[in-house]
């Protein structure tokens, strides 16, 4: 009778659980970063080509600002609603639907024959943008190990800034290369197709219904959480109970003010610098790219600060105050032209530095079991800020109040600092 001998597995060949967790976390973070960068790329589907629309369709800056408003009104309403959809059906299918909407928006832009066609492209892009934040943060919070969440938020923000930075270069570059802005939109459609294909092939790493990183801790998750003013929400409460938390609405207002400032930079900094300092549009068009790249650098540093700083609102206040000061300097008209353009670009470092702290502040303020709903509601403040600010800043530019673009952006950042400070103090008291 033969006996079977079990040969021990050498320690070197045994799977390393921590290495496997790191690989899994990195894959999910990278895929979500790619998706988020694509959404921000399509934020700027229209603004980089505003001069072409003025030339071909005779539009004013106020009319162009209204296109931005349509994008963000649809995105804002859809974002709040999609948070509930994400909590109900899961984040992954919603994410795929959003990318398909971006594809349709790019095709609509390539076929536009006037203002109505551009409006359709703006509406489809807004619909595609709506689910990204609730879907992204739901997947990250459920699949990424807690010790790497700060870095996940940092990568998420960096990828968004890189998407914003790439869009003007990509769209203006293709438009110039083919002497047609319609060709640029065919290129952006191809971007959506490629990203959708990559995410589909790696869809198992985006399954928020299977959450290996947090499943072990799920049973220990607190059943209760308090709002900034001591309001308590429980996992068993009505799905709308989170709306009673003051911290949720303070975070909403923070996003409203900070993105009102961003709207001024993204859509109107280029023509304002052109008028104030006589800089060529071929240069000022890429100030937004510089702003976003500086923001990406700030987010890298901000990702490390999240793990080391307890009072996150202080990091946010210092970073955004720096950004506001640089924008005001550009608005004075006192600087040489290139220095003013550099100041606007460097202001992105301050907003980027604040990004990871902002996202962690929201996580701390959110009750358990309502991740999608809270992020959807809070991030709809982003869309509301863009929607209301764009036509206001466009009107200022139509009335040749060029410096007001930068002073208005700085003032909005100050109001954002106030909102973040109130949230932070509430969490500290809790």
Backbone torsions as a table, in degrees:
resi	resn	phi	psi	omega
1	UNK	NA	124.1	-178.7
2	UNK	-88.2	142.1	175.8
3	UNK	-109.3	145.8	-179.7
4	UNK	-95.4	127.1	-179.8
5	UNK	-102.3	127.9	178.0
6	UNK	-87.1	121.8	179.8
7	UNK	-90.3	121.4	-179.0
8	UNK	-59.5	141.5	177.5
9	UNK	-76.5	127.0	178.6
10	UNK	-57.6	144.1	-177.7
11	UNK	-58.6	-33.4	-176.6
12	UNK	-66.9	-24.6	-176.9
13	UNK	-98.7	-5.0	178.1
14	UNK	-71.8	143.6	178.2
15	UNK	-63.8	138.0	178.1
16	UNK	-92.7	110.9	-176.3
17	UNK	-58.4	-39.5	-178.1
18	UNK	-67.9	-38.8	177.8
19	UNK	-65.5	-38.8	178.2
20	UNK	-65.0	-40.9	176.9
21	UNK	-62.7	-40.5	179.4
22	UNK	-63.2	-43.9	179.3
23	UNK	-62.2	-44.5	-179.8
24	UNK	-64.1	-44.5	178.9
25	UNK	-61.8	-45.6	-177.7
26	UNK	-62.9	-39.2	179.4
27	UNK	-63.8	-47.4	-179.7
28	UNK	-63.6	-44.4	179.7
29	UNK	-61.1	-42.9	-179.7
30	UNK	-64.5	-42.5	179.8
31	UNK	-66.1	-42.7	178.3
32	UNK	-66.5	-37.1	175.8
33	UNK	-60.6	-42.3	177.9
34	UNK	-62.1	-44.8	179.6
35	UNK	-63.4	-44.2	-178.6
36	UNK	-66.9	-39.2	175.5
37	UNK	-60.7	-37.2	178.0
38	UNK	-66.3	-38.2	179.0
39	UNK	-65.7	-41.3	179.5
40	UNK	-70.6	-32.7	173.9
41	UNK	-56.6	-43.3	-178.2
42	UNK	-81.2	-11.9	167.7
43	UNK	-55.1	-40.8	-174.4
44	UNK	-100.3	33.0	178.2
45	UNK	-62.4	-34.2	-175.0
46	UNK	-104.3	-48.0	-171.5
47	UNK	-53.2	-40.7	-179.1
48	UNK	-61.2	-21.7	-177.6
49	UNK	-105.2	15.3	177.2
50	UNK	-53.3	-44.7	178.9
51	UNK	-57.7	-36.1	178.6
52	UNK	-67.2	-37.4	179.5
53	UNK	-70.2	-35.9	175.3
54	UNK	-62.6	-42.7	-178.9
55	UNK	-68.2	-45.7	-172.7
56	UNK	-85.5	-31.7	-174.7
57	UNK	-117.1	-2.2	177.6
58	UNK	65.8	37.2	-176.3
59	UNK	-88.8	154.0	175.5
60	UNK	-93.7	167.9	177.4
61	UNK	-65.7	-32.5	177.3
62	UNK	-64.0	-41.5	178.1
63	UNK	-66.2	-38.8	177.8
64	UNK	-67.5	-37.1	176.0
65	UNK	-62.1	-33.2	178.3
66	UNK	-66.4	-31.7	174.4
67	UNK	-60.9	-42.3	177.9
68	UNK	-63.9	-39.0	179.3
69	UNK	-62.4	-44.0	179.1
70	UNK	-60.3	-44.4	178.4
71	UNK	-54.7	-50.0	-171.5
72	UNK	-83.7	-24.1	172.6
73	UNK	-64.5	-47.4	178.9
74	UNK	-65.0	-42.2	179.4
75	UNK	-64.4	-41.5	-177.6
76	UNK	-66.1	-49.0	178.0
77	UNK	-62.9	-44.7	-179.6
78	UNK	-65.5	-32.9	-178.7
79	UNK	-67.5	-43.7	178.5
80	UNK	-62.7	-41.1	-179.6
81	UNK	-73.4	-37.4	-176.9
82	UNK	-68.0	-23.1	174.7
83	UNK	-59.4	-40.3	176.8
84	UNK	-68.2	-38.8	179.6
85	UNK	-64.4	-41.4	178.5
86	UNK	-61.6	-44.3	179.4
87	UNK	-64.7	-26.7	-176.3
88	UNK	-88.8	-48.4	-173.2
89	UNK	-106.7	-8.6	-177.3
90	UNK	102.8	155.1	-174.3
91	UNK	-79.8	-32.6	-170.7
92	UNK	-63.1	-50.7	179.6
93	UNK	-63.9	-32.3	178.4
94	UNK	-66.3	-38.7	178.8
95	UNK	-63.1	-42.0	178.8
96	UNK	-64.3	-41.5	178.1
97	UNK	-61.8	-36.5	179.6
98	UNK	-63.8	-42.0	-179.8
99	UNK	-66.0	-35.3	176.5
100	UNK	-64.2	-37.5	178.2
101	UNK	-64.8	-37.1	176.0
102	UNK	-63.0	-39.8	177.1
103	UNK	-59.1	-46.5	-179.9
104	UNK	-65.0	-36.5	179.0
105	UNK	-63.3	-42.8	179.5
106	UNK	-64.5	-40.6	178.7
107	UNK	-66.4	-38.5	177.2
108	UNK	-63.7	-39.4	177.4
109	UNK	-63.4	-39.3	-178.8
110	UNK	-67.1	-23.9	-177.6
111	UNK	-101.5	-0.7	-174.2
112	UNK	-61.5	134.0	178.6
113	UNK	-111.9	4.1	-178.6
114	UNK	174.7	-164.4	-175.3
115	UNK	-61.5	-37.3	179.6
116	UNK	-63.1	-41.0	178.8
117	UNK	-65.4	-39.2	177.0
118	UNK	-66.7	-35.9	178.2
119	UNK	-63.9	-39.8	177.3
120	UNK	-63.1	-43.1	178.4
121	UNK	-62.0	-41.3	179.0
122	UNK	-63.4	-41.0	-178.7
123	UNK	-66.1	-44.8	-180.0
124	UNK	-66.2	-38.4	177.7
125	UNK	-66.2	-39.1	177.1
126	UNK	-63.5	-40.0	177.1
127	UNK	-62.5	-40.3	178.1
128	UNK	-67.8	-35.2	-177.6
129	UNK	-72.2	-26.4	-170.1
130	UNK	-52.5	-46.8	-171.3
131	UNK	-83.9	-4.9	-165.2
132	UNK	-63.8	-47.9	-176.2
133	UNK	-67.5	-48.0	176.4
134	UNK	-61.4	-38.1	179.6
135	UNK	-69.0	-47.1	-178.3
136	UNK	-59.9	-51.0	-174.8
137	UNK	-71.4	-28.7	174.7
138	UNK	-64.4	-46.2	179.5
139	UNK	-64.3	-45.4	-179.3
140	UNK	-62.2	-46.6	-177.1
141	UNK	-66.7	-28.2	-177.3
142	UNK	-93.3	-21.3	-174.6
143	UNK	-112.8	-21.3	-175.4
144	UNK	-95.1	138.1	179.5
145	UNK	-59.2	141.2	-176.0
146	UNK	-54.3	-36.7	-177.1
147	UNK	-70.0	-14.2	179.3
148	UNK	-110.0	8.3	-177.7
149	UNK	-65.8	-37.9	178.6
150	UNK	-58.6	-43.8	178.1
151	UNK	-69.5	-33.4	176.6
152	UNK	-62.5	-43.6	178.3
153	UNK	-64.6	-36.9	178.9
154	UNK	-63.7	-48.3	178.9
155	UNK	-62.4	-39.5	178.2
156	UNK	-58.1	-47.0	178.9
157	UNK	-67.5	-41.5	179.7
158	UNK	-60.2	-45.2	-178.1
159	UNK	-62.8	-36.8	176.2
160	UNK	-62.7	-45.1	178.5
161	UNK	-63.7	-37.6	178.0
162	UNK	-66.6	-35.6	174.8
163	UNK	-62.5	-44.2	176.2
164	UNK	-62.4	-39.4	-178.6
165	UNK	-68.5	-36.5	-176.8
166	UNK	-73.7	-34.4	-171.6
167	UNK	-56.2	-51.7	-180.0
168	UNK	-60.9	-41.8	-179.8
169	UNK	-63.0	-46.4	-177.2
170	UNK	-64.9	-51.8	-174.5
171	UNK	-70.3	-45.0	179.0
172	UNK	-67.9	-38.7	179.7
173	UNK	-63.3	-47.9	178.5
174	UNK	-66.3	-38.0	178.7
175	UNK	-61.0	-41.6	178.7
176	UNK	-72.0	-39.6	-177.4
177	UNK	-64.0	-37.7	-178.0
178	UNK	-104.9	3.4	-179.9
179	UNK	54.3	38.3	-178.4
180	UNK	-161.0	122.9	176.7
181	UNK	-71.6	-18.4	176.3
182	UNK	-66.6	-35.3	177.0
183	UNK	-64.4	-33.8	178.0
184	UNK	-62.1	-38.2	-179.4
185	UNK	-73.8	-30.6	172.3
186	UNK	-64.9	-36.5	176.3
187	UNK	-65.1	-41.1	179.2
188	UNK	-68.2	-30.4	174.6
189	UNK	-64.1	-40.5	178.3
190	UNK	-63.6	-37.6	176.8
191	UNK	-58.0	-46.7	-179.7
192	UNK	-61.6	-40.0	-179.5
193	UNK	-65.0	-45.0	-177.9
194	UNK	-63.8	-45.1	-179.1
195	UNK	-65.0	-41.3	178.1
196	UNK	-60.1	-41.2	179.8
197	UNK	-64.5	-42.9	-179.8
198	UNK	-62.9	-46.3	-178.7
199	UNK	-66.2	-35.2	178.9
200	UNK	-66.4	-41.6	-179.9
201	UNK	-65.1	-30.5	-179.6
202	UNK	-110.4	32.7	-173.7
203	UNK	-63.7	-25.9	179.4
204	UNK	-62.3	-28.7	-179.9
205	UNK	-81.5	-0.5	179.1
206	UNK	-114.8	9.5	-174.9
207	UNK	-78.7	100.0	-178.2
208	UNK	-76.8	-10.1	176.0
209	UNK	-80.8	-18.2	172.2
210	UNK	-112.4	106.1	-169.0
211	UNK	-118.0	76.1	-174.2
212	UNK	-63.5	-28.9	-174.2
213	UNK	-72.3	-29.2	-173.8
214	UNK	-118.0	-1.2	-175.5
215	UNK	-61.9	-36.1	-178.4
216	UNK	-66.8	-29.3	-177.7
217	UNK	-92.9	-6.1	-173.7
218	UNK	-61.7	-39.6	-178.7
219	UNK	-67.9	-23.0	-179.8
220	UNK	-94.5	0.5	-177.5
221	UNK	-64.3	140.3	-179.6
222	UNK	-66.7	141.6	-179.2
223	UNK	-83.8	-12.8	-174.6
224	UNK	-132.7	149.9	174.0
225	UNK	-146.5	153.7	-177.7
226	UNK	-110.9	148.5	176.5
227	UNK	-82.8	179.8	-176.5
228	UNK	-60.7	-28.3	-178.3
229	UNK	-106.7	18.6	176.8
230	UNK	90.9	1.1	177.0
231	UNK	-66.6	137.5	-176.1
232	UNK	-109.7	135.0	175.1
233	UNK	-120.7	143.8	177.3
234	UNK	-119.8	159.0	-177.9
235	UNK	-64.9	-21.4	-177.3
236	UNK	-89.6	-4.8	-175.7
237	UNK	-72.0	172.4	177.8
238	UNK	-56.6	145.5	-179.2
239	UNK	-56.9	-22.4	-179.9
240	UNK	-93.0	2.8	-174.5
241	UNK	-61.6	-30.4	-178.7
242	UNK	-61.1	-22.2	-179.8
243	UNK	-67.2	-14.4	177.9
244	UNK	-80.5	-11.1	-177.4
245	UNK	-78.2	120.3	177.8
246	UNK	-58.0	-33.6	-177.8
247	UNK	-61.4	-33.2	179.2
248	UNK	-63.1	-45.2	-176.8
249	UNK	-76.1	-28.8	174.1
250	UNK	-68.0	-39.8	175.3
251	UNK	-64.4	-38.4	176.0
252	UNK	-58.3	-46.6	-178.5
253	UNK	-66.0	-34.0	176.9
254	UNK	-60.4	-45.8	178.7
255	UNK	-65.7	-37.5	-180.0
256	UNK	-57.7	-50.8	-175.5
257	UNK	-70.4	-42.3	-177.3
258	UNK	-68.4	-33.6	179.3
259	UNK	-82.7	-21.3	169.3
260	UNK	-61.1	-41.6	176.8
261	UNK	-64.7	-43.6	-179.4
262	UNK	-63.7	-35.7	178.7
263	UNK	-59.6	-40.4	178.9
264	UNK	-61.7	-43.2	-177.9
265	UNK	-69.6	-48.1	-174.6
266	UNK	-62.7	-47.0	-170.0
267	UNK	-93.4	-27.2	-168.1
268	UNK	-131.5	-3.3	178.4
269	UNK	-63.6	-38.5	-177.5
270	UNK	-61.9	-54.4	178.5
271	UNK	-66.2	-31.1	178.8
272	UNK	-65.3	-44.2	177.1
273	UNK	-65.0	-36.7	177.7
274	UNK	-60.3	-44.2	-178.4
275	UNK	-74.3	-42.4	-174.5
276	UNK	-72.8	-37.5	-171.1
277	UNK	-118.4	-2.3	179.4
278	UNK	70.1	19.6	178.3
279	UNK	-74.3	142.7	179.6
280	UNK	-66.1	146.2	179.3
281	UNK	-62.6	-27.2	178.0
282	UNK	-62.9	-23.5	176.5
283	UNK	-93.4	-48.6	-174.7
284	UNK	-65.8	-25.7	179.1
285	UNK	-61.1	-23.3	-177.4
286	UNK	-100.1	6.3	174.2
287	UNK	-62.9	-38.1	177.3
288	UNK	-60.8	-40.1	177.3
289	UNK	-61.0	-44.3	177.6
290	UNK	-62.4	-40.5	179.0
291	UNK	-60.0	-44.6	-177.8
292	UNK	-72.3	-36.1	177.7
293	UNK	-67.2	-40.9	175.3
294	UNK	-63.7	-36.5	176.5
295	UNK	-62.9	-37.4	178.8
296	UNK	-64.0	-41.3	176.9
297	UNK	-62.2	-43.2	178.4
298	UNK	-60.8	-37.9	-179.1
299	UNK	-68.9	-33.4	175.9
300	UNK	-59.3	-47.9	179.9
301	UNK	-67.4	-40.7	180.0
302	UNK	-61.4	-32.1	178.7
303	UNK	-63.5	-33.2	176.6
304	UNK	-78.3	-33.6	-179.4
305	UNK	-65.7	-32.5	-178.1
306	UNK	-55.4	-40.6	-176.7
307	UNK	-78.4	-11.5	-173.3
308	UNK	-114.4	-11.3	-175.5
309	UNK	-116.2	126.9	179.9
310	UNK	-82.5	-45.2	-177.9
311	UNK	-89.9	84.2	-173.7
312	UNK	-62.4	-30.6	-177.7
313	UNK	-63.7	-25.5	178.6
314	UNK	-71.3	-39.5	174.8
315	UNK	-61.4	-44.8	-179.6
316	UNK	-60.5	-44.6	-176.8
317	UNK	-64.0	-47.0	-178.5
318	UNK	-63.5	-43.1	-177.0
319	UNK	-66.4	-43.9	-177.2
320	UNK	-75.5	-28.3	174.0
321	UNK	-63.8	-40.1	176.1
322	UNK	-60.6	-45.7	-179.9
323	UNK	-62.2	-44.0	-179.8
324	UNK	-62.4	-39.8	179.3
325	UNK	-63.1	-42.8	179.5
326	UNK	-64.3	-39.6	178.4
327	UNK	-66.1	-39.5	177.7
328	UNK	-63.8	-38.7	177.0
329	UNK	-59.4	-42.2	178.0
330	UNK	-64.4	-35.0	-177.5
331	UNK	-74.6	-17.6	-178.5
332	UNK	-70.9	-26.8	-174.9
333	UNK	81.0	5.2	-176.9
334	UNK	-82.1	-24.1	-173.8
335	UNK	-82.4	155.6	167.0
336	UNK	-60.6	154.5	-173.5
337	UNK	-54.2	-50.0	-177.9
338	UNK	-66.5	-34.4	178.1
339	UNK	-66.3	-37.7	178.1
340	UNK	-64.7	-43.6	178.1
341	UNK	-62.2	-40.2	178.8
342	UNK	-66.0	-37.6	179.4
343	UNK	-62.8	-41.7	178.3
344	UNK	-64.0	-43.7	179.5
345	UNK	-63.3	-42.9	-178.5
346	UNK	-67.9	-23.7	176.8
347	UNK	-59.8	-26.1	177.6
348	UNK	-61.6	-28.2	178.8
349	UNK	-61.7	-42.1	-179.8
350	UNK	-64.4	-45.8	-180.0
351	UNK	-67.0	-34.7	177.4
352	UNK	-67.6	-40.2	179.2
353	UNK	-60.0	-34.4	-178.7
354	UNK	-77.6	-19.6	-170.5
355	UNK	-57.3	-57.6	-178.3
356	UNK	-61.0	-37.3	177.2
357	UNK	-63.2	-38.5	177.5
358	UNK	-60.4	-48.1	-177.1
359	UNK	-67.0	-36.6	177.6
360	UNK	-69.8	-34.8	177.3
361	UNK	-60.5	-40.6	178.5
362	UNK	-66.4	-42.3	179.0
363	UNK	-58.7	-42.2	-179.3
364	UNK	-67.4	-29.7	-177.6
365	UNK	-84.9	-13.6	-174.2
366	UNK	-84.8	135.7	174.5
367	UNK	-71.7	151.9	179.9
368	UNK	-65.1	145.1	177.9
369	UNK	84.2	0.5	-177.7
370	UNK	-126.5	29.5	-174.0
371	UNK	-57.1	-52.7	-177.8
372	UNK	-61.6	-43.7	-178.1
373	UNK	-64.2	-44.0	-178.1
374	UNK	-66.3	-48.5	-179.8
375	UNK	-64.8	-37.2	177.8
376	UNK	-62.3	-45.0	-179.4
377	UNK	-68.3	-47.8	-177.2
378	UNK	-63.7	-45.6	-178.2
379	UNK	-73.9	-14.1	172.1
380	UNK	-67.6	-18.3	171.2
381	UNK	-62.6	-32.9	175.4
382	UNK	-60.6	-49.3	-178.4
383	UNK	-66.0	-39.1	179.6
384	UNK	-64.1	-41.0	177.7
385	UNK	-61.2	-45.5	176.9
386	UNK	-62.3	-45.3	-173.8
387	UNK	-62.5	-43.2	-176.5
388	UNK	-83.1	-31.2	-175.9
389	UNK	-77.3	-35.5	-173.7
390	UNK	-57.6	-50.2	179.4
391	UNK	-67.6	-29.6	178.3
392	UNK	-66.0	-49.1	179.0
393	UNK	-67.7	-33.7	175.1
394	UNK	-62.7	-39.2	177.7
395	UNK	-65.1	-40.4	176.8
396	UNK	-59.0	-41.1	-178.9
397	UNK	-70.1	-37.5	176.6
398	UNK	-61.8	-29.6	178.9
399	UNK	-94.9	14.9	175.1
400	UNK	60.0	30.6	174.0
401	UNK	-94.1	66.7	-169.5
402	UNK	-66.0	-42.6	-179.7
403	UNK	-63.9	-27.5	-179.3
404	UNK	-64.7	-22.2	176.0
405	UNK	-58.2	-45.5	-175.7
406	UNK	-81.1	-38.3	177.5
407	UNK	-67.4	-37.4	177.5
408	UNK	-65.2	-40.0	177.9
409	UNK	-63.7	-41.9	179.7
410	UNK	-64.3	-41.5	179.1
411	UNK	-62.5	-40.1	178.2
412	UNK	-62.8	-37.8	178.3
413	UNK	-64.4	-37.6	177.9
414	UNK	-61.5	-42.9	178.5
415	UNK	-65.5	-34.1	174.9
416	UNK	-64.3	-38.5	177.5
417	UNK	-60.7	-41.0	179.8
418	UNK	-61.3	-45.8	-179.6
419	UNK	-61.1	-46.8	-179.3
420	UNK	-63.1	-36.5	-179.4
421	UNK	-65.3	-39.7	179.3
422	UNK	-66.3	-42.3	177.4
423	UNK	-60.8	-46.6	-177.7
424	UNK	-62.1	-41.7	179.1
425	UNK	-65.3	-38.2	178.3
426	UNK	-63.1	-43.4	179.5
427	UNK	-66.8	-35.7	179.3
428	UNK	-65.8	-39.5	178.0
429	UNK	-66.1	-37.4	179.7
430	UNK	-65.3	NA	NA
